[in-house]
Amino acid sequence: MWFKHLHLYRLHAAVAVTAEQLAEQMACYTAKPLGNADARRIGWAAPAGRLGGGQLLHEIQGHRLISALRQERLLPASVIKEEVEERVAEIEATEGRKVTRKEKTALKEQATEELMPRAFVRSQKIDLWWDTERNMIGVNTSSRARAEDVLDLLRETLGSLKATPLTSQTLPIRAMTTWLGDTASRPADLRLGDNVVLKAKGDDGVVRGRQVDLDSDEMQQLLESGRQASQLALSIEGQLSFILHDDLALKSLRFGDALIEEADHADDGDDALARLETDFILMAGSLRQNVERLLEWLGGETERQPAADKGGAQS
């Protein structure tokens, strides 16, 4: 249940939908098997799987947990290319002529259509945390594109959703570079880890450091040369550790030992569903608290207005 990554979004208008209404609307967009001609599909799935009896939504103390199932067929371009080349060679050998570019395009479309039903299907379950009291959404995926896929599904489910990526007054890349170069600038409860990615302002590539001393003289020299921290491993007072990215994404999340122990000792009666909900509410509480602290250290949140979208939806 514990999230590994987090892409954060701000809701710009309270979504007036109860848990019961949301669950009913989600039921119209549940995940279904891919059809033979489908390249990809996304729909809602039960966070607890079969153990939850198909329950699509869990709401506890203002925190909602929902899950999307994204399915896509993997049909490598090299496979299609090889198939097209074989068909082109056969036509040219049989008819004694060159195949035109237009014909090759048609052959490619035909090959894709015929091979798609036999392509391997990859499924990915993506969890979403919705803090209804703070009007914030966090999506558990390492990919911003996948997070947007889930938000699009939620937008379609609700009919409208005004949401933008969470942003801070101080750019994360500036704050991370300052924290890395000046120990006195670091908040009292903030600790540096041992991973960093530094990038130059020009086109000099990036420097990746893993399991390194971030306060070393070598690191300071790299900063003095003009490099900036685009990713930085951090921890907050033993409660949460993560790698902060320059788009404010939190990746490689690890929750503190005390929180995990609290979850392990919770009296759930060996009920898997109760265990999931216990883990979720403990995790959600920690995320709410620590995201707010991080935003405070970054100078507060930037006020952003969502751009108008077709059909009244916002993104």
C-alpha positions as semicolon CSV with decimal commas, in nm:
position;residue;x (nm);y (nm);z (nm)
1;M;0,000;0,000;0,000
2;W;0,285;0,238;0,072
3;F;0,343;0,478;-0,217
4;K;0,682;0,469;-0,390
5;H;0,650;0,792;-0,588
6;L;0,433;1,102;-0,580
7;H;0,327;1,355;-0,842
8;L;0,129;1,628;-0,665
9;Y;-0,159;1,837;-0,799
10;R;-0,364;2,125;-0,660
11;L;-0,741;2,129;-0,710
12;H;-0,852;2,486;-0,773
13;A;-1,216;2,438;-0,684
14;A;-1,369;2,209;-0,427
15;V;-1,518;1,909;-0,605
16;A;-1,869;1,877;-0,464
17;V;-1,903;1,501;-0,485
18;T;-1,964;1,262;-0,198
19;A;-1,782;0,933;-0,167
20;E;-2,101;0,750;-0,261
21;Q;-2,153;0,966;-0,570
22;L;-1,792;0,929;-0,677
23;A;-1,800;0,552;-0,640
24;E;-2,118;0,538;-0,847
25;Q;-1,963;0,749;-1,123
26;M;-1,642;0,545;-1,117
27;A;-1,843;0,229;-1,174
28;C;-1,919;0,358;-1,526
29;Y;-1,547;0,373;-1,605
30;T;-1,413;0,048;-1,461
31;A;-1,124;-0,129;-1,629
32;K;-1,220;-0,377;-1,898
33;P;-1,005;-0,623;-2,094
34;L;-0,840;-0,485;-2,404
35;G;-1,022;-0,555;-2,727
36;N;-0,827;-0,708;-3,014
37;A;-0,786;-0,372;-3,185
38;D;-0,712;-0,171;-2,868
39;A;-0,355;-0,045;-2,823
40;R;-0,420;0,083;-2,470
41;R;-0,699;0,140;-2,220
42;I;-0,735;0,279;-1,869
43;G;-1,016;0,233;-1,617
44;W;-1,082;0,221;-1,244
45;A;-0,994;-0,088;-1,040
46;A;-1,041;-0,189;-0,676
47;P;-0,741;-0,072;-0,466
48;A;-0,759;-0,391;-0,259
49;G;-0,819;-0,616;-0,558
50;R;-1,035;-0,921;-0,495
51;L;-0,987;-0,883;-0,120
52;G;-1,193;-0,563;-0,131
53;G;-1,491;-0,723;-0,299
54;G;-1,465;-0,483;-0,593
55;Q;-1,480;-0,170;-0,375
56;L;-1,352;0,114;-0,597
57;L;-1,315;0,385;-0,334
58;H;-1,189;0,399;0,024
59;E;-1,247;0,721;0,218
60;I;-1,109;0,768;0,569
61;Q;-1,093;1,098;0,758
62;G;-1,112;1,307;0,443
63;H;-0,856;1,102;0,252
64;R;-0,966;0,906;-0,056
65;L;-0,784;0,613;-0,212
66;I;-0,868;0,509;-0,568
67;S;-0,678;0,305;-0,826
68;A;-0,658;0,299;-1,203
69;L;-0,556;0,003;-1,415
70;R;-0,367;0,102;-1,729
71;Q;-0,326;-0,164;-1,997
72;E;-0,130;-0,140;-2,320
73;R;-0,021;-0,377;-2,591
74;L;0,353;-0,390;-2,652
75;L;0,416;-0,404;-3,024
76;P;0,777;-0,298;-3,091
77;A;0,838;-0,081;-3,395
78;S;1,113;-0,323;-3,500
79;V;0,858;-0,607;-3,529
80;I;0,631;-0,398;-3,751
81;K;0,928;-0,282;-3,959
82;E;1,043;-0,639;-4,018
83;E;0,693;-0,751;-4,117
84;V;0,654;-0,461;-4,361
85;E;0,993;-0,529;-4,516
86;E;0,896;-0,892;-4,575
87;R;0,569;-0,792;-4,741
88;V;0,741;-0,531;-4,956
89;A;1,003;-0,784;-5,069
90;E;0,732;-1,036;-5,157
91;I;0,537;-0,784;-5,366
92;E;0,848;-0,663;-5,547
93;A;0,960;-1,019;-5,622
94;T;0,615;-1,131;-5,737
95;E;0,515;-0,826;-5,938
96;G;0,861;-0,712;-6,050
97;R;0,818;-0,350;-5,945
98;K;0,908;-0,108;-5,667
99;V;0,656;-0,057;-5,388
100;T;0,560;0,311;-5,349
101;R;0,579;0,507;-5,026
102;K;0,198;0,525;-5,012
103;E;0,178;0,146;-5,043
104;K;0,435;0,102;-4,765
105;T;0,226;0,323;-4,538
106;A;-0,081;0,109;-4,613
107;L;0,121;-0,209;-4,550
108;K;0,238;-0,070;-4,216
109;E;-0,118;0,005;-4,107
110;Q;-0,228;-0,341;-4,220
111;A;0,057;-0,515;-4,037
112;T;-0,012;-0,318;-3,719
113;E;-0,380;-0,409;-3,727
114;E;-0,307;-0,778;-3,782
115;L;-0,028;-0,806;-3,523
116;M;-0,194;-0,601;-3,248
117;P;-0,422;-0,882;-3,117
118;R;-0,117;-1,103;-3,065
119;A;0,091;-0,840;-2,885
120;F;0,182;-0,887;-2,520
121;V;-0,037;-0,689;-2,276
122;R;0,132;-0,496;-1,996
123;S;-0,085;-0,389;-1,702
124;Q;0,003;-0,122;-1,447
125;K;-0,199;-0,035;-1,137
126;I;-0,167;0,331;-1,039
127;D;-0,294;0,449;-0,699
128;L;-0,426;0,798;-0,634
129;W;-0,448;0,977;-0,298
130;W;-0,706;1,255;-0,275
131;D;-0,688;1,484;0,029
132;T;-1,036;1,637;0,018
133;E;-0,966;1,875;0,308
134;R;-0,653;2,023;0,149
135;N;-0,779;1,996;-0,212
136;M;-0,467;1,807;-0,311
137;I;-0,413;1,495;-0,521
138;G;-0,105;1,274;-0,528
139;V;-0,052;1,003;-0,790
140;N;0,174;0,707;-0,716
141;T;0,377;0,672;-1,033
142;S;0,727;0,761;-1,144
143;S;0,597;0,906;-1,473
144;R;0,433;1,246;-1,506
145;A;0,262;1,124;-1,825
146;R;0,106;0,829;-1,639
147;A;-0,012;1,062;-1,362
148;E;-0,180;1,280;-1,624
149;D;-0,348;0,971;-1,770
150;V;-0,509;0,900;-1,432
151;L;-0,615;1,263;-1,389
152;D;-0,771;1,256;-1,735
153;L;-0,969;0,949;-1,631
154;L;-1,083;1,124;-1,313
155;R;-1,172;1,433;-1,518
156;E;-1,380;1,222;-1,754
157;T;-1,547;1,048;-1,460
158;L;-1,643;1,374;-1,288
159;G;-1,713;1,573;-1,603
160;S;-1,479;1,852;-1,492
161;L;-1,165;1,879;-1,282
162;K;-0,962;2,197;-1,229
163;A;-0,615;2,072;-1,137
164;T;-0,258;2,180;-1,202
165;P;0,078;2,040;-1,089
166;L;0,178;2,168;-0,746
167;T;0,437;2,447;-0,767
168;S;0,633;2,646;-0,509
169;Q;0,743;3,008;-0,477
170;T;1,107;2,902;-0,470
171;L;1,199;2,676;-0,759
172;P;1,305;2,334;-0,627
173;I;1,625;2,345;-0,833
174;R;1,724;2,673;-0,665
175;A;1,638;2,552;-0,315
176;M;1,816;2,219;-0,361
177;T;2,128;2,391;-0,491
178;T;2,125;2,630;-0,195
179;W;2,075;2,352;0,060
180;L;2,353;2,152;-0,099
181;G;2,602;2,438;-0,102
182;D;2,520;2,610;0,229
183;T;2,466;2,400;0,542
184;A;2,333;2,703;0,730
185;S;2,047;2,739;0,481
186;R;1,902;2,397;0,557
187;P;1,585;2,379;0,768
188;A;1,648;2,227;1,109
189;D;1,451;1,909;1,038
190;L;1,589;1,855;0,689
191;R;1,870;1,608;0,624
192;L;2,060;1,541;0,305
193;G;2,084;1,185;0,176
194;D;2,358;1,049;-0,046
195;N;2,213;1,081;-0,399
196;V;2,224;1,384;-0,627
197;V;2,196;1,482;-0,992
198;L;2,373;1,800;-1,098
199;K;2,321;1,966;-1,431
200;A;2,500;2,255;-1,596
201;K;2,330;2,561;-1,736
202;G;2,479;2,488;-2,076
203;D;2,500;2,159;-2,262
204;D;2,769;1,995;-2,050
205;G;2,562;1,694;-1,952
206;V;2,481;1,586;-1,598
207;V;2,676;1,451;-1,302
208;R;2,509;1,171;-1,106
209;G;2,627;1,087;-0,757
210;R;2,506;0,783;-0,567
211;Q;2,612;0,691;-0,216
212;V;2,836;0,995;-0,201
213;D;2,917;1,253;0,065
214;L;2,714;1,553;-0,045
215;D;2,912;1,785;0,182
216;S;3,246;1,689;0,028
217;D;3,489;1,941;-0,122
218;E;3,441;1,778;-0,463
219;M;3,068;1,846;-0,448
220;Q;3,130;2,209;-0,355
221;Q;3,366;2,248;-0,649
222;L;3,099;2,121;-0,886
223;L;2,853;2,375;-0,748
224;E;3,109;2,652;-0,778
225;S;3,149;2,562;-1,146
226;G;2,786;2,659;-1,200
227;R;2,610;2,326;-1,174
228;Q;2,270;2,305;-1,008
229;A;2,093;2,023;-0,825
230;S;1,800;1,891;-1,030
231;Q;1,751;1,589;-0,802
232;L;1,847;1,558;-0,436
233;A;1,796;1,286;-0,176
234;L;1,639;1,431;0,139
235;S;1,480;1,314;0,461
236;I;1,252;1,492;0,705
237;E;1,323;1,426;1,073
238;G;1,318;1,050;1,028
239;Q;0,956;1,061;0,909
240;L;1,001;1,045;0,533
241;S;1,289;1,015;0,290
242;F;1,268;1,078;-0,083
243;I;1,443;1,214;-0,388
244;L;1,313;1,561;-0,469
245;H;1,301;1,644;-0,841
246;D;1,305;1,985;-1,004
247;D;0,935;1,951;-1,099
248;L;0,847;1,896;-0,730
249;A;0,792;1,523;-0,782
250;L;0,888;1,303;-0,486
251;K;1,039;0,971;-0,586
252;S;1,187;0,668;-0,408
253;L;0,967;0,739;-0,105
254;R;1,054;0,562;0,219
255;F;0,847;0,611;0,532
256;G;1,001;0,629;0,877
257;D;1,052;0,317;1,087
258;A;0,822;0,449;1,362
259;L;0,532;0,483;1,117
260;I;0,587;0,137;0,971
261;E;0,603;-0,012;1,320
262;E;0,278;0,165;1,411
263;A;0,114;0,008;1,109
264;D;0,256;-0,334;1,192
265;H;0,119;-0,320;1,547
266;A;-0,226;-0,198;1,447
267;D;-0,508;-0,428;1,554
268;D;-0,655;-0,526;1,219
269;G;-0,753;-0,881;1,318
270;D;-0,563;-1,025;1,022
271;D;-0,820;-0,860;0,795
272;A;-0,640;-0,770;0,471
273;L;-0,888;-0,493;0,385
274;A;-0,859;-0,338;0,731
275;R;-0,480;-0,359;0,700
276;L;-0,487;-0,173;0,369
277;E;-0,703;0,103;0,514
278;T;-0,482;0,131;0,824
279;D;-0,169;0,159;0,613
280;F;-0,337;0,413;0,388
281;I;-0,456;0,651;0,658
282;L;-0,117;0,644;0,832
283;M;0,058;0,707;0,503
284;A;-0,184;0,982;0,399
285;G;-0,142;1,162;0,731
286;S;0,235;1,153;0,696
287;L;0,223;1,274;0,337
288;R;-0,010;1,563;0,422
289;Q;0,214;1,680;0,707
290;N;0,543;1,646;0,526
291;V;0,429;1,792;0,194
292;E;0,310;2,099;0,381
293;R;0,647;2,129;0,557
294;L;0,834;2,093;0,231
295;L;0,618;2,363;0,069
296;E;0,691;2,591;0,363
297;W;1,065;2,539;0,315
298;L;1,019;2,622;-0,054
299;G;0,866;2,958;0,025
300;G;0,505;2,849;0,007
301;E;0,286;2,747;-0,281
302;T;0,257;2,939;-0,607
303;E;-0,091;3,054;-0,700
304;R;-0,172;2,906;-1,042
305;Q;-0,490;2,937;-1,241
306;P;-0,591;2,640;-1,458
307;A;-0,635;2,703;-1,828
308;A;-0,977;2,645;-1,978
309;D;-1,031;2,308;-2,140
310;K;-1,279;2,184;-2,400
311;G;-1,613;2,097;-2,250
312;G;-1,555;2,301;-1,936
313;A;-1,290;2,071;-1,794
314;Q;-0,964;2,220;-1,675
315;S;-0,612;2,085;-1,679
